[in-house]
Amino acid sequence: MAINHPKTVAEAVEIIHNNISLNDEILWATTIEDDLIDAYFALGHQIRHEYGLWTGNDALLESCRIISGNKDLHVDDASMVINVKEKNILNES
């Protein structure tokens, strides 16, 4: 059975946003960006694994590269682009 990974940052953020608990949403929205880096390893690992960044989801990686403006963005840094976009959405709500 094929896994349908998100192909864009917007799709990845939508999946996170639709599955986040209210407690996590509040915690995430109130975390300052510098402290977000502390959570990078755990959250980043989960995103890279679940969304196929380590296993060839080139479409999502390219979307992260476009948004970051870094055409050489590494897979390990791509999850941070998704994390920051989700945080921005939570701060707007």
C-alpha positions as CSV (number, residue, x, y, z in Angstrom):
1,M,0.0,0.0,0.0
2,A,1.5,3.3,-1.1
3,I,1.8,6.1,1.5
4,N,0.5,9.5,0.4
5,H,3.0,12.0,1.8
6,P,2.2,15.7,1.5
7,K,3.8,17.2,-1.6
8,T,3.9,20.8,-0.4
9,V,4.6,22.7,2.8
10,A,1.0,23.9,2.8
11,E,-0.2,20.2,2.7
12,A,2.2,19.2,5.5
13,V,1.1,22.2,7.7
14,E,-2.6,21.3,7.1
15,I,-2.0,17.7,8.3
16,I,-0.3,19.0,11.4
17,H,-2.9,21.6,12.0
18,N,-5.8,19.1,11.6
19,N,-4.2,16.6,14.0
20,I,-2.8,18.8,16.8
21,S,-4.4,18.7,20.2
22,L,-5.7,21.9,21.8
23,N,-3.0,21.7,24.5
24,D,-0.3,21.3,21.9
25,E,-1.7,24.1,19.8
26,I,-1.6,26.5,22.7
27,L,1.9,25.4,23.7
28,W,3.1,25.6,20.1
29,A,1.5,29.1,19.5
30,T,3.0,30.6,22.7
31,T,6.5,29.2,22.1
32,I,9.0,31.8,20.9
33,E,10.9,31.0,17.8
34,D,14.3,30.7,19.6
35,D,12.8,28.0,21.9
36,L,11.3,26.3,18.9
37,I,14.8,25.2,18.1
38,D,14.9,23.2,21.3
39,A,12.0,21.1,20.0
40,Y,13.6,20.8,16.6
41,F,15.1,17.4,17.0
42,A,12.0,15.6,18.2
43,L,9.5,17.4,16.0
44,G,11.9,17.5,13.0
45,H,12.6,13.8,13.3
46,Q,8.9,13.0,13.3
47,I,8.2,15.3,10.3
48,R,11.1,13.9,8.3
49,H,10.0,10.4,9.0
50,E,6.2,10.6,8.6
51,Y,6.3,12.9,5.6
52,G,8.9,10.9,3.7
53,L,11.7,13.5,3.6
54,W,14.3,10.9,4.4
55,T,12.8,8.4,1.9
56,G,12.7,10.6,-1.3
57,N,9.7,12.9,-1.0
58,D,11.4,15.3,-3.4
59,A,8.2,17.3,-4.0
60,L,8.0,18.3,-0.3
61,L,11.7,19.0,-0.1
62,E,11.5,21.2,-3.2
63,S,8.5,23.1,-1.6
64,C,10.6,23.7,1.5
65,R,13.5,24.9,-0.6
66,I,11.3,27.3,-2.5
67,I,9.8,28.8,0.7
68,S,13.1,29.0,2.4
69,G,14.8,30.6,-0.6
70,N,17.6,28.0,-0.2
71,K,17.9,25.8,-3.3
72,D,20.4,23.6,-1.4
73,L,18.3,23.2,1.8
74,H,19.1,19.9,3.4
75,V,16.5,17.4,4.3
76,D,17.2,17.8,8.0
77,D,16.5,21.6,7.8
78,A,13.4,21.2,5.7
79,S,11.3,20.1,8.7
80,M,12.1,23.5,10.4
81,V,10.4,25.3,7.4
82,I,7.3,23.3,8.1
83,N,7.5,23.9,11.9
84,V,7.8,27.6,11.4
85,K,4.9,27.8,9.0
86,E,2.7,25.9,11.4
87,K,3.7,28.2,14.2
88,N,2.8,31.2,12.1
89,I,-0.6,29.8,11.3
90,L,-1.3,29.1,15.0
91,N,-0.2,32.7,15.9
92,E,-2.7,34.1,13.4
93,S,-5.7,32.1,14.9
